[in-house]
Amino acid sequence: MEKIVLILIFSTLFLQADLQKACLLCHQKNQIPSELIYKRYLLKYSTLEYIEEAMYNYLKHPNKKDSIMPSAFFRKFPIKNASKDKNLKENIREYIDTFDIKKKLVLDK
């Protein structure tokens, strides 16, 4: 049982490090607001499954037509290169989990 728990902890840390390396560092360096991007996906696609699918499709084949960002965004930020990340789906899930708005909701009693 202890081995399973340790494996889960290390795999979670590895995925977070991978997400940090693959996505968030570039977003931070280029001052691209990850939270804003997630909110746009949420407004357009509304469910986590659709968001994940849309992000995956965009990251595999990025183009302005399929982007959720307005065309003015691309005057400041270049369109990214197609992702060849073998952990792309896991990174997308981690990205969604990081910015999921449900975690920020607080219910008053």
Phi and psi restraints in degrees (range 20) as a CNS / XPLOR table:
assign (resid 1 and name C) (resid 2 and name N)
       (resid 2 and name CA) (resid 2 and name C) 1.0 -62.9 20.0 2
assign (resid 2 and name N) (resid 2 and name CA)
       (resid 2 and name C) (resid 3 and name N) 1.0 -37.5 20.0 2
assign (resid 2 and name C) (resid 3 and name N)
       (resid 3 and name CA) (resid 3 and name C) 1.0 -63.7 20.0 2
assign (resid 3 and name N) (resid 3 and name CA)
       (resid 3 and name C) (resid 4 and name N) 1.0 -40.9 20.0 2
assign (resid 3 and name C) (resid 4 and name N)
       (resid 4 and name CA) (resid 4 and name C) 1.0 -63.2 20.0 2
assign (resid 4 and name N) (resid 4 and name CA)
       (resid 4 and name C) (resid 5 and name N) 1.0 -44.9 20.0 2
assign (resid 4 and name C) (resid 5 and name N)
       (resid 5 and name CA) (resid 5 and name C) 1.0 -61.9 20.0 2
assign (resid 5 and name N) (resid 5 and name CA)
       (resid 5 and name C) (resid 6 and name N) 1.0 -44.0 20.0 2
assign (resid 5 and name C) (resid 6 and name N)
       (resid 6 and name CA) (resid 6 and name C) 1.0 -63.3 20.0 2
assign (resid 6 and name N) (resid 6 and name CA)
       (resid 6 and name C) (resid 7 and name N) 1.0 -41.3 20.0 2
assign (resid 6 and name C) (resid 7 and name N)
       (resid 7 and name CA) (resid 7 and name C) 1.0 -61.7 20.0 2
assign (resid 7 and name N) (resid 7 and name CA)
       (resid 7 and name C) (resid 8 and name N) 1.0 -43.5 20.0 2
assign (resid 7 and name C) (resid 8 and name N)
       (resid 8 and name CA) (resid 8 and name C) 1.0 -63.9 20.0 2
assign (resid 8 and name N) (resid 8 and name CA)
       (resid 8 and name C) (resid 9 and name N) 1.0 -41.6 20.0 2
assign (resid 8 and name C) (resid 9 and name N)
       (resid 9 and name CA) (resid 9 and name C) 1.0 -63.5 20.0 2
assign (resid 9 and name N) (resid 9 and name CA)
       (resid 9 and name C) (resid 10 and name N) 1.0 -48.1 20.0 2
assign (resid 9 and name C) (resid 10 and name N)
       (resid 10 and name CA) (resid 10 and name C) 1.0 -65.9 20.0 2
assign (resid 10 and name N) (resid 10 and name CA)
       (resid 10 and name C) (resid 11 and name N) 1.0 -37.9 20.0 2
assign (resid 10 and name C) (resid 11 and name N)
       (resid 11 and name CA) (resid 11 and name C) 1.0 -67.6 20.0 2
assign (resid 11 and name N) (resid 11 and name CA)
       (resid 11 and name C) (resid 12 and name N) 1.0 -36.8 20.0 2
assign (resid 11 and name C) (resid 12 and name N)
       (resid 12 and name CA) (resid 12 and name C) 1.0 -64.9 20.0 2
assign (resid 12 and name N) (resid 12 and name CA)
       (resid 12 and name C) (resid 13 and name N) 1.0 -45.0 20.0 2
assign (resid 12 and name C) (resid 13 and name N)
       (resid 13 and name CA) (resid 13 and name C) 1.0 -62.8 20.0 2
assign (resid 13 and name N) (resid 13 and name CA)
       (resid 13 and name C) (resid 14 and name N) 1.0 -39.6 20.0 2
assign (resid 13 and name C) (resid 14 and name N)
       (resid 14 and name CA) (resid 14 and name C) 1.0 -63.1 20.0 2
assign (resid 14 and name N) (resid 14 and name CA)
       (resid 14 and name C) (resid 15 and name N) 1.0 -44.6 20.0 2
assign (resid 14 and name C) (resid 15 and name N)
       (resid 15 and name CA) (resid 15 and name C) 1.0 -64.5 20.0 2
assign (resid 15 and name N) (resid 15 and name CA)
       (resid 15 and name C) (resid 16 and name N) 1.0 -40.3 20.0 2
assign (resid 15 and name C) (resid 16 and name N)
       (resid 16 and name CA) (resid 16 and name C) 1.0 -64.9 20.0 2
assign (resid 16 and name N) (resid 16 and name CA)
       (resid 16 and name C) (resid 17 and name N) 1.0 -40.8 20.0 2
assign (resid 16 and name C) (resid 17 and name N)
       (resid 17 and name CA) (resid 17 and name C) 1.0 -64.2 20.0 2
assign (resid 17 and name N) (resid 17 and name CA)
       (resid 17 and name C) (resid 18 and name N) 1.0 -39.8 20.0 2
assign (resid 17 and name C) (resid 18 and name N)
       (resid 18 and name CA) (resid 18 and name C) 1.0 -64.6 20.0 2
assign (resid 18 and name N) (resid 18 and name CA)
       (resid 18 and name C) (resid 19 and name N) 1.0 -44.5 20.0 2
assign (resid 18 and name C) (resid 19 and name N)
       (resid 19 and name CA) (resid 19 and name C) 1.0 -61.0 20.0 2
assign (resid 19 and name N) (resid 19 and name CA)
       (resid 19 and name C) (resid 20 and name N) 1.0 -45.8 20.0 2
assign (resid 19 and name C) (resid 20 and name N)
       (resid 20 and name CA) (resid 20 and name C) 1.0 -58.8 20.0 2
assign (resid 20 and name N) (resid 20 and name CA)
       (resid 20 and name C) (resid 21 and name N) 1.0 -45.5 20.0 2
assign (resid 20 and name C) (resid 21 and name N)
       (resid 21 and name CA) (resid 21 and name C) 1.0 -70.0 20.0 2
assign (resid 21 and name N) (resid 21 and name CA)
       (resid 21 and name C) (resid 22 and name N) 1.0 -44.1 20.0 2
assign (resid 21 and name C) (resid 22 and name N)
       (resid 22 and name CA) (resid 22 and name C) 1.0 -78.7 20.0 2
assign (resid 22 and name N) (resid 22 and name CA)
       (resid 22 and name C) (resid 23 and name N) 1.0 -33.2 20.0 2
assign (resid 22 and name C) (resid 23 and name N)
       (resid 23 and name CA) (resid 23 and name C) 1.0 -124.2 20.0 2
assign (resid 23 and name N) (resid 23 and name CA)
       (resid 23 and name C) (resid 24 and name N) 1.0 -60.6 20.0 2
assign (resid 23 and name C) (resid 24 and name N)
       (resid 24 and name CA) (resid 24 and name C) 1.0 -68.0 20.0 2
assign (resid 24 and name N) (resid 24 and name CA)
       (resid 24 and name C) (resid 25 and name N) 1.0 -33.9 20.0 2
assign (resid 24 and name C) (resid 25 and name N)
       (resid 25 and name CA) (resid 25 and name C) 1.0 -62.9 20.0 2
assign (resid 25 and name N) (resid 25 and name CA)
       (resid 25 and name C) (resid 26 and name N) 1.0 -41.3 20.0 2
assign (resid 25 and name C) (resid 26 and name N)
       (resid 26 and name CA) (resid 26 and name C) 1.0 -66.5 20.0 2
assign (resid 26 and name N) (resid 26 and name CA)
       (resid 26 and name C) (resid 27 and name N) 1.0 -42.3 20.0 2
assign (resid 26 and name C) (resid 27 and name N)
       (resid 27 and name CA) (resid 27 and name C) 1.0 -60.8 20.0 2
assign (resid 27 and name N) (resid 27 and name CA)
       (resid 27 and name C) (resid 28 and name N) 1.0 -43.7 20.0 2
assign (resid 27 and name C) (resid 28 and name N)
       (resid 28 and name CA) (resid 28 and name C) 1.0 -66.4 20.0 2
assign (resid 28 and name N) (resid 28 and name CA)
       (resid 28 and name C) (resid 29 and name N) 1.0 -44.4 20.0 2
assign (resid 28 and name C) (resid 29 and name N)
       (resid 29 and name CA) (resid 29 and name C) 1.0 -61.2 20.0 2
assign (resid 29 and name N) (resid 29 and name CA)
       (resid 29 and name C) (resid 30 and name N) 1.0 -40.5 20.0 2
assign (resid 29 and name C) (resid 30 and name N)
       (resid 30 and name CA) (resid 30 and name C) 1.0 -92.4 20.0 2
assign (resid 30 and name N) (resid 30 and name CA)
       (resid 30 and name C) (resid 31 and name N) 1.0 5.4 20.0 2
assign (resid 30 and name C) (resid 31 and name N)
       (resid 31 and name CA) (resid 31 and name C) 1.0 54.7 20.0 2
assign (resid 31 and name N) (resid 31 and name CA)
       (resid 31 and name C) (resid 32 and name N) 1.0 44.4 20.0 2
assign (resid 31 and name C) (resid 32 and name N)
       (resid 32 and name CA) (resid 32 and name C) 1.0 -95.9 20.0 2
assign (resid 32 and name N) (resid 32 and name CA)
       (resid 32 and name C) (resid 33 and name N) 1.0 118.1 20.0 2
assign (resid 32 and name C) (resid 33 and name N)
       (resid 33 and name CA) (resid 33 and name C) 1.0 -74.2 20.0 2
assign (resid 33 and name N) (resid 33 and name CA)
       (resid 33 and name C) (resid 34 and name N) 1.0 101.2 20.0 2
assign (resid 33 and name C) (resid 34 and name N)
       (resid 34 and name CA) (resid 34 and name C) 1.0 -59.8 20.0 2
assign (resid 34 and name N) (resid 34 and name CA)
       (resid 34 and name C) (resid 35 and name N) 1.0 -38.9 20.0 2
assign (resid 34 and name C) (resid 35 and name N)
       (resid 35 and name CA) (resid 35 and name C) 1.0 -62.8 20.0 2
assign (resid 35 and name N) (resid 35 and name CA)
       (resid 35 and name C) (resid 36 and name N) 1.0 -41.7 20.0 2
assign (resid 35 and name C) (resid 36 and name N)
       (resid 36 and name CA) (resid 36 and name C) 1.0 -63.2 20.0 2
assign (resid 36 and name N) (resid 36 and name CA)
       (resid 36 and name C) (resid 37 and name N) 1.0 -41.8 20.0 2
assign (resid 36 and name C) (resid 37 and name N)
       (resid 37 and name CA) (resid 37 and name C) 1.0 -63.0 20.0 2
assign (resid 37 and name N) (resid 37 and name CA)
       (resid 37 and name C) (resid 38 and name N) 1.0 -44.6 20.0 2
assign (resid 37 and name C) (resid 38 and name N)
       (resid 38 and name CA) (resid 38 and name C) 1.0 -61.7 20.0 2
assign (resid 38 and name N) (resid 38 and name CA)
       (resid 38 and name C) (resid 39 and name N) 1.0 -41.9 20.0 2
assign (resid 38 and name C) (resid 39 and name N)
       (resid 39 and name CA) (resid 39 and name C) 1.0 -62.2 20.0 2
assign (resid 39 and name N) (resid 39 and name CA)
       (resid 39 and name C) (resid 40 and name N) 1.0 -38.0 20.0 2
assign (resid 39 and name C) (resid 40 and name N)
       (resid 40 and name CA) (resid 40 and name C) 1.0 -64.5 20.0 2
assign (resid 40 and name N) (resid 40 and name CA)
       (resid 40 and name C) (resid 41 and name N) 1.0 -42.1 20.0 2
assign (resid 40 and name C) (resid 41 and name N)
       (resid 41 and name CA) (resid 41 and name C) 1.0 -61.7 20.0 2
assign (resid 41 and name N) (resid 41 and name CA)
       (resid 41 and name C) (resid 42 and name N) 1.0 -42.5 20.0 2
assign (resid 41 and name C) (resid 42 and name N)
       (resid 42 and name CA) (resid 42 and name C) 1.0 -62.9 20.0 2
assign (resid 42 and name N) (resid 42 and name CA)
       (resid 42 and name C) (resid 43 and name N) 1.0 -42.6 20.0 2
assign (resid 42 and name C) (resid 43 and name N)
       (resid 43 and name CA) (resid 43 and name C) 1.0 -65.9 20.0 2
assign (resid 43 and name N) (resid 43 and name CA)
       (resid 43 and name C) (resid 44 and name N) 1.0 -38.0 20.0 2
assign (resid 43 and name C) (resid 44 and name N)
       (resid 44 and name CA) (resid 44 and name C) 1.0 -81.1 20.0 2
assign (resid 44 and name N) (resid 44 and name CA)
       (resid 44 and name C) (resid 45 and name N) 1.0 -40.3 20.0 2
assign (resid 44 and name C) (resid 45 and name N)
       (resid 45 and name CA) (resid 45 and name C) 1.0 -108.4 20.0 2
assign (resid 45 and name N) (resid 45 and name CA)
       (resid 45 and name C) (resid 46 and name N) 1.0 -19.6 20.0 2
assign (resid 45 and name C) (resid 46 and name N)
       (resid 46 and name CA) (resid 46 and name C) 1.0 62.1 20.0 2
assign (resid 46 and name N) (resid 46 and name CA)
       (resid 46 and name C) (resid 47 and name N) 1.0 -31.8 20.0 2
assign (resid 46 and name C) (resid 47 and name N)
       (resid 47 and name CA) (resid 47 and name C) 1.0 -111.7 20.0 2
assign (resid 47 and name N) (resid 47 and name CA)
       (resid 47 and name C) (resid 48 and name N) 1.0 151.4 20.0 2
assign (resid 47 and name C) (resid 48 and name N)
       (resid 48 and name CA) (resid 48 and name C) 1.0 -62.2 20.0 2
assign (resid 48 and name N) (resid 48 and name CA)
       (resid 48 and name C) (resid 49 and name N) 1.0 -33.9 20.0 2
assign (resid 48 and name C) (resid 49 and name N)
       (resid 49 and name CA) (resid 49 and name C) 1.0 -66.0 20.0 2
assign (resid 49 and name N) (resid 49 and name CA)
       (resid 49 and name C) (resid 50 and name N) 1.0 -43.6 20.0 2
assign (resid 49 and name C) (resid 50 and name N)
       (resid 50 and name CA) (resid 50 and name C) 1.0 -68.8 20.0 2
assign (resid 50 and name N) (resid 50 and name CA)
       (resid 50 and name C) (resid 51 and name N) 1.0 -37.5 20.0 2
assign (resid 50 and name C) (resid 51 and name N)
       (resid 51 and name CA) (resid 51 and name C) 1.0 -62.3 20.0 2
assign (resid 51 and name N) (resid 51 and name CA)
       (resid 51 and name C) (resid 52 and name N) 1.0 -47.5 20.0 2
assign (resid 51 and name C) (resid 52 and name N)
       (resid 52 and name CA) (resid 52 and name C) 1.0 -59.6 20.0 2
assign (resid 52 and name N) (resid 52 and name CA)
       (resid 52 and name C) (resid 53 and name N) 1.0 -44.4 20.0 2
assign (resid 52 and name C) (resid 53 and name N)
       (resid 53 and name CA) (resid 53 and name C) 1.0 -64.5 20.0 2
assign (resid 53 and name N) (resid 53 and name CA)
       (resid 53 and name C) (resid 54 and name N) 1.0 -43.6 20.0 2
assign (resid 53 and name C) (resid 54 and name N)
       (resid 54 and name CA) (resid 54 and name C) 1.0 -65.6 20.0 2
assign (resid 54 and name N) (resid 54 and name CA)
       (resid 54 and name C) (resid 55 and name N) 1.0 -42.8 20.0 2
assign (resid 54 and name C) (resid 55 and name N)
       (resid 55 and name CA) (resid 55 and name C) 1.0 -62.3 20.0 2
assign (resid 55 and name N) (resid 55 and name CA)
       (resid 55 and name C) (resid 56 and name N) 1.0 -44.7 20.0 2
assign (resid 55 and name C) (resid 56 and name N)
       (resid 56 and name CA) (resid 56 and name C) 1.0 -60.4 20.0 2
assign (resid 56 and name N) (resid 56 and name CA)
       (resid 56 and name C) (resid 57 and name N) 1.0 -48.4 20.0 2
assign (resid 56 and name C) (resid 57 and name N)
       (resid 57 and name CA) (resid 57 and name C) 1.0 -61.5 20.0 2
assign (resid 57 and name N) (resid 57 and name CA)
       (resid 57 and name C) (resid 58 and name N) 1.0 -41.9 20.0 2
assign (resid 57 and name C) (resid 58 and name N)
       (resid 58 and name CA) (resid 58 and name C) 1.0 -66.4 20.0 2
assign (resid 58 and name N) (resid 58 and name CA)
       (resid 58 and name C) (resid 59 and name N) 1.0 -45.1 20.0 2
assign (resid 58 and name C) (resid 59 and name N)
       (resid 59 and name CA) (resid 59 and name C) 1.0 -68.6 20.0 2
assign (resid 59 and name N) (resid 59 and name CA)
       (resid 59 and name C) (resid 60 and name N) 1.0 -28.6 20.0 2
assign (resid 59 and name C) (resid 60 and name N)
       (resid 60 and name CA) (resid 60 and name C) 1.0 -76.5 20.0 2
assign (resid 60 and name N) (resid 60 and name CA)
       (resid 60 and name C) (resid 61 and name N) 1.0 -33.4 20.0 2
assign (resid 60 and name C) (resid 61 and name N)
       (resid 61 and name CA) (resid 61 and name C) 1.0 -139.3 20.0 2
assign (resid 61 and name N) (resid 61 and name CA)
       (resid 61 and name C) (resid 62 and name N) 1.0 69.9 20.0 2
assign (resid 61 and name C) (resid 62 and name N)
       (resid 62 and name CA) (resid 62 and name C) 1.0 -68.0 20.0 2
assign (resid 62 and name N) (resid 62 and name CA)
       (resid 62 and name C) (resid 63 and name N) 1.0 133.9 20.0 2
assign (resid 62 and name C) (resid 63 and name N)
       (resid 63 and name CA) (resid 63 and name C) 1.0 -158.0 20.0 2
assign (resid 63 and name N) (resid 63 and name CA)
       (resid 63 and name C) (resid 64 and name N) 1.0 155.6 20.0 2
assign (resid 63 and name C) (resid 64 and name N)
       (resid 64 and name CA) (resid 64 and name C) 1.0 -64.1 20.0 2
assign (resid 64 and name N) (resid 64 and name CA)
       (resid 64 and name C) (resid 65 and name N) 1.0 -33.8 20.0 2
assign (resid 64 and name C) (resid 65 and name N)
       (resid 65 and name CA) (resid 65 and name C) 1.0 -62.6 20.0 2
assign (resid 65 and name N) (resid 65 and name CA)
       (resid 65 and name C) (resid 66 and name N) 1.0 -39.6 20.0 2
assign (resid 65 and name C) (resid 66 and name N)
       (resid 66 and name CA) (resid 66 and name C) 1.0 -93.9 20.0 2
assign (resid 66 and name N) (resid 66 and name CA)
       (resid 66 and name C) (resid 67 and name N) 1.0 0.8 20.0 2
assign (resid 66 and name C) (resid 67 and name N)
       (resid 67 and name CA) (resid 67 and name C) 1.0 -75.1 20.0 2
assign (resid 67 and name N) (resid 67 and name CA)
       (resid 67 and name C) (resid 68 and name N) 1.0 149.7 20.0 2
assign (resid 67 and name C) (resid 68 and name N)
       (resid 68 and name CA) (resid 68 and name C) 1.0 -87.4 20.0 2
assign (resid 68 and name N) (resid 68 and name CA)
       (resid 68 and name C) (resid 69 and name N) 1.0 -6.6 20.0 2
assign (resid 68 and name C) (resid 69 and name N)
       (resid 69 and name CA) (resid 69 and name C) 1.0 -88.6 20.0 2
assign (resid 69 and name N) (resid 69 and name CA)
       (resid 69 and name C) (resid 70 and name N) 1.0 146.9 20.0 2
assign (resid 69 and name C) (resid 70 and name N)
       (resid 70 and name CA) (resid 70 and name C) 1.0 -67.9 20.0 2
assign (resid 70 and name N) (resid 70 and name CA)
       (resid 70 and name C) (resid 71 and name N) 1.0 158.5 20.0 2
assign (resid 70 and name C) (resid 71 and name N)
       (resid 71 and name CA) (resid 71 and name C) 1.0 -60.6 20.0 2
assign (resid 71 and name N) (resid 71 and name CA)
       (resid 71 and name C) (resid 72 and name N) 1.0 -29.8 20.0 2
assign (resid 71 and name C) (resid 72 and name N)
       (resid 72 and name CA) (resid 72 and name C) 1.0 -61.6 20.0 2
assign (resid 72 and name N) (resid 72 and name CA)
       (resid 72 and name C) (resid 73 and name N) 1.0 -29.1 20.0 2
assign (resid 72 and name C) (resid 73 and name N)
       (resid 73 and name CA) (resid 73 and name C) 1.0 -57.1 20.0 2
assign (resid 73 and name N) (resid 73 and name CA)
       (resid 73 and name C) (resid 74 and name N) 1.0 -37.2 20.0 2
assign (resid 73 and name C) (resid 74 and name N)
       (resid 74 and name CA) (resid 74 and name C) 1.0 -79.9 20.0 2
assign (resid 74 and name N) (resid 74 and name CA)
       (resid 74 and name C) (resid 75 and name N) 1.0 -6.6 20.0 2
assign (resid 74 and name C) (resid 75 and name N)
       (resid 75 and name CA) (resid 75 and name C) 1.0 -74.3 20.0 2
assign (resid 75 and name N) (resid 75 and name CA)
       (resid 75 and name C) (resid 76 and name N) 1.0 -30.7 20.0 2
assign (resid 75 and name C) (resid 76 and name N)
       (resid 76 and name CA) (resid 76 and name C) 1.0 -95.4 20.0 2
assign (resid 76 and name N) (resid 76 and name CA)
       (resid 76 and name C) (resid 77 and name N) 1.0 -37.5 20.0 2
assign (resid 76 and name C) (resid 77 and name N)
       (resid 77 and name CA) (resid 77 and name C) 1.0 -118.3 20.0 2
assign (resid 77 and name N) (resid 77 and name CA)
       (resid 77 and name C) (resid 78 and name N) 1.0 131.8 20.0 2
assign (resid 77 and name C) (resid 78 and name N)
       (resid 78 and name CA) (resid 78 and name C) 1.0 -72.1 20.0 2
assign (resid 78 and name N) (resid 78 and name CA)
       (resid 78 and name C) (resid 79 and name N) 1.0 154.0 20.0 2
assign (resid 78 and name C) (resid 79 and name N)
       (resid 79 and name CA) (resid 79 and name C) 1.0 -68.7 20.0 2
assign (resid 79 and name N) (resid 79 and name CA)
       (resid 79 and name C) (resid 80 and name N) 1.0 138.6 20.0 2
assign (resid 79 and name C) (resid 80 and name N)
       (resid 80 and name CA) (resid 80 and name C) 1.0 -74.8 20.0 2
assign (resid 80 and name N) (resid 80 and name CA)
       (resid 80 and name C) (resid 81 and name N) 1.0 162.6 20.0 2
assign (resid 80 and name C) (resid 81 and name N)
       (resid 81 and name CA) (resid 81 and name C) 1.0 -78.3 20.0 2
assign (resid 81 and name N) (resid 81 and name CA)
       (resid 81 and name C) (resid 82 and name N) 1.0 156.2 20.0 2
assign (resid 81 and name C) (resid 82 and name N)
       (resid 82 and name CA) (resid 82 and name C) 1.0 -59.5 20.0 2
assign (resid 82 and name N) (resid 82 and name CA)
       (resid 82 and name C) (resid 83 and name N) 1.0 138.6 20.0 2
assign (resid 82 and name C) (resid 83 and name N)
       (resid 83 and name CA) (resid 83 and name C) 1.0 -80.9 20.0 2
assign (resid 83 and name N) (resid 83 and name CA)
       (resid 83 and name C) (resid 84 and name N) 1.0 135.9 20.0 2
assign (resid 83 and name C) (resid 84 and name N)
       (resid 84 and name CA) (resid 84 and name C) 1.0 -115.3 20.0 2
assign (resid 84 and name N) (resid 84 and name CA)
       (resid 84 and name C) (resid 85 and name N) 1.0 17.1 20.0 2
assign (resid 84 and name C) (resid 85 and name N)
       (resid 85 and name CA) (resid 85 and name C) 1.0 -65.7 20.0 2
assign (resid 85 and name N) (resid 85 and name CA)
       (resid 85 and name C) (resid 86 and name N) 1.0 122.1 20.0 2
assign (resid 85 and name C) (resid 86 and name N)
       (resid 86 and name CA) (resid 86 and name C) 1.0 -72.1 20.0 2
assign (resid 86 and name N) (resid 86 and name CA)
       (resid 86 and name C) (resid 87 and name N) 1.0 -17.1 20.0 2
assign (resid 86 and name C) (resid 87 and name N)
       (resid 87 and name CA) (resid 87 and name C) 1.0 -105.3 20.0 2
assign (resid 87 and name N) (resid 87 and name CA)
       (resid 87 and name C) (resid 88 and name N) 1.0 25.2 20.0 2
assign (resid 87 and name C) (resid 88 and name N)
       (resid 88 and name CA) (resid 88 and name C) 1.0 -57.3 20.0 2
assign (resid 88 and name N) (resid 88 and name CA)
       (resid 88 and name C) (resid 89 and name N) 1.0 -47.0 20.0 2
assign (resid 88 and name C) (resid 89 and name N)
       (resid 89 and name CA) (resid 89 and name C) 1.0 -62.5 20.0 2
assign (resid 89 and name N) (resid 89 and name CA)
       (resid 89 and name C) (resid 90 and name N) 1.0 -40.3 20.0 2
assign (resid 89 and name C) (resid 90 and name N)
       (resid 90 and name CA) (resid 90 and name C) 1.0 -66.9 20.0 2
assign (resid 90 and name N) (resid 90 and name CA)
       (resid 90 and name C) (resid 91 and name N) 1.0 -39.6 20.0 2
assign (resid 90 and name C) (resid 91 and name N)
       (resid 91 and name CA) (resid 91 and name C) 1.0 -65.4 20.0 2
assign (resid 91 and name N) (resid 91 and name CA)
       (resid 91 and name C) (resid 92 and name N) 1.0 -37.5 20.0 2
assign (resid 91 and name C) (resid 92 and name N)
       (resid 92 and name CA) (resid 92 and name C) 1.0 -65.1 20.0 2
assign (resid 92 and name N) (resid 92 and name CA)
       (resid 92 and name C) (resid 93 and name N) 1.0 -44.2 20.0 2
assign (resid 92 and name C) (resid 93 and name N)
       (resid 93 and name CA) (resid 93 and name C) 1.0 -60.3 20.0 2
assign (resid 93 and name N) (resid 93 and name CA)
       (resid 93 and name C) (resid 94 and name N) 1.0 -41.7 20.0 2
assign (resid 93 and name C) (resid 94 and name N)
       (resid 94 and name CA) (resid 94 and name C) 1.0 -66.2 20.0 2
assign (resid 94 and name N) (resid 94 and name CA)
       (resid 94 and name C) (resid 95 and name N) 1.0 -40.4 20.0 2
assign (resid 94 and name C) (resid 95 and name N)
       (resid 95 and name CA) (resid 95 and name C) 1.0 -60.5 20.0 2
assign (resid 95 and name N) (resid 95 and name CA)
       (resid 95 and name C) (resid 96 and name N) 1.0 -47.4 20.0 2
assign (resid 95 and name C) (resid 96 and name N)
       (resid 96 and name CA) (resid 96 and name C) 1.0 -61.4 20.0 2
assign (resid 96 and name N) (resid 96 and name CA)
       (resid 96 and name C) (resid 97 and name N) 1.0 -44.2 20.0 2
assign (resid 96 and name C) (resid 97 and name N)
       (resid 97 and name CA) (resid 97 and name C) 1.0 -62.9 20.0 2
assign (resid 97 and name N) (resid 97 and name CA)
       (resid 97 and name C) (resid 98 and name N) 1.0 -37.5 20.0 2
assign (resid 97 and name C) (resid 98 and name N)
       (resid 98 and name CA) (resid 98 and name C) 1.0 -65.0 20.0 2
assign (resid 98 and name N) (resid 98 and name CA)
       (resid 98 and name C) (resid 99 and name N) 1.0 -40.5 20.0 2
assign (resid 98 and name C) (resid 99 and name N)
       (resid 99 and name CA) (resid 99 and name C) 1.0 -105.7 20.0 2
assign (resid 99 and name N) (resid 99 and name CA)
       (resid 99 and name C) (resid 100 and name N) 1.0 8.2 20.0 2
assign (resid 99 and name C) (resid 100 and name N)
       (resid 100 and name CA) (resid 100 and name C) 1.0 -58.8 20.0 2
assign (resid 100 and name N) (resid 100 and name CA)
       (resid 100 and name C) (resid 101 and name N) 1.0 124.8 20.0 2
assign (resid 100 and name C) (resid 101 and name N)
       (resid 101 and name CA) (resid 101 and name C) 1.0 -68.1 20.0 2
assign (resid 101 and name N) (resid 101 and name CA)
       (resid 101 and name C) (resid 102 and name N) 1.0 -24.1 20.0 2
assign (resid 101 and name C) (resid 102 and name N)
       (resid 102 and name CA) (resid 102 and name C) 1.0 -61.1 20.0 2
assign (resid 102 and name N) (resid 102 and name CA)
       (resid 102 and name C) (resid 103 and name N) 1.0 -29.5 20.0 2
assign (resid 102 and name C) (resid 103 and name N)
       (resid 103 and name CA) (resid 103 and name C) 1.0 -71.4 20.0 2
assign (resid 103 and name N) (resid 103 and name CA)
       (resid 103 and name C) (resid 104 and name N) 1.0 -18.6 20.0 2
assign (resid 103 and name C) (resid 104 and name N)
       (resid 104 and name CA) (resid 104 and name C) 1.0 -97.1 20.0 2
assign (resid 104 and name N) (resid 104 and name CA)
       (resid 104 and name C) (resid 105 and name N) 1.0 -7.0 20.0 2
assign (resid 104 and name C) (resid 105 and name N)
       (resid 105 and name CA) (resid 105 and name C) 1.0 -78.3 20.0 2
assign (resid 105 and name N) (resid 105 and name CA)
       (resid 105 and name C) (resid 106 and name N) 1.0 134.5 20.0 2
assign (resid 105 and name C) (resid 106 and name N)
       (resid 106 and name CA) (resid 106 and name C) 1.0 -125.1 20.0 2
assign (resid 106 and name N) (resid 106 and name CA)
       (resid 106 and name C) (resid 107 and name N) 1.0 126.3 20.0 2
assign (resid 106 and name C) (resid 107 and name N)
       (resid 107 and name CA) (resid 107 and name C) 1.0 -96.9 20.0 2
assign (resid 107 and name N) (resid 107 and name CA)
       (resid 107 and name C) (resid 108 and name N) 1.0 127.2 20.0 2
assign (resid 107 and name C) (resid 108 and name N)
       (resid 108 and name CA) (resid 108 and name C) 1.0 -83.3 20.0 2
assign (resid 108 and name N) (resid 108 and name CA)
       (resid 108 and name C) (resid 109 and name N) 1.0 146.0 20.0 2
